[in-house]
Amino acid sequence: MGATSDEEWRRAMRLAFLESLYAEPGPYVSVYLNTSRDGDHPERAIALRWRRLRESLARQGADAALLNRLEAVVGADAEVPGAHGQAVFAAHGALVLDGELPSPPEHDSARYGTLPDAMPLVTQHVPEIPYLAAVVHYGGLPTAGAHGSVTLEAEAGTWPVSTVAPGERLRRRVAVATWHRASALLGHRLDAWARRVHADAFVVGGNEWACNVLIRRLPRTVRDRVVRVGGPTPTDTGRALLEPQLDRVFRGHLAAHDRELVDLFVRRRAVGGPVAEGLASTVAALQRGQVAALLLNRPPGSSPRLWVGSLPTQIARTEAELLSFGVRAPREEPADEALVRALVGTGAELVVVPEGDLRLSEQVGALLRYGDGGRPRA
């Protein structure tokens, strides 16, 4: 698809953070909880929410030891300010995954089941847009002989997850009189940084004069990706640099890589190339490990349901189909849970694409690694 080997590897690892979820057989506890600290008495509110979820899990059959293990980590993200959530997974008495959600879940939930309920966590990670952000402040007058200083703070991230997990931050302060020369040197460093993280955009906010000086001195490779933003630019919030502006810039957009996948799907579909569309065709391709990227208009939820076996590729629309493959004791699971396990187990990607950009039959389709008459690529 024209990507470099480094880029292909990086993208193949997008769902790798979920591999630990499937290292052991279930049953699993999956908890989604609003752990925001932006209201009154947040710790009390979180404790009440967790108490309701704990009672629900006990009714579903989760044992007290496992619930006590969860209680030790639920709400333990007090260092994360503002609105956010927490996703916690456990199995066999051990914590398997504890992840921060950039937004609170639509509703708190707790499930005890054979497969982890991972789709809400995955969809909070997309569209995974890599970016570089910078804020430039100055004090003094923008003249050669002025007193004062210019301060630049820059941070790389992947939106939206980096809103609650900001990365390493660069901070430089120079005299106003030397800003023209210093910005040229900083520009080369920022350009290298943007290329290293494969940034789709370089979002810049702050003082207009100081920003203009910096942007004019950026190498063209990063200057062409600059997005200027206005509004307040605090730098000590404990959240991502330029968080409100990032939301306005990126919400509703696909990452550049995902856009390439969608465009490739459209081109292939037009000529009868290696794609699948509709749930039945997509599930059949997952059975063969044929899916390079799953495309969804929206997650299918718990209805319809799919039948699964012990392996990620043992997935089907009906119990009879799995039995015909020799799968012992297949079980019916929510479609969301079965699809995520198949994607992680086969190293496939996930793209959530708005229907306005691409309307898919039954809201699901797939780019295939090879056609029905071909062979898997090495």
Order of alpha helices (4+ residues) and beta strands (2+ residues): alpha-beta-alpha-alpha-beta-beta-beta-alpha-beta-beta-beta-alpha-beta-alpha-alpha-beta-alpha-alpha-beta-alpha-beta-beta-beta-alpha-beta-alpha-beta-beta
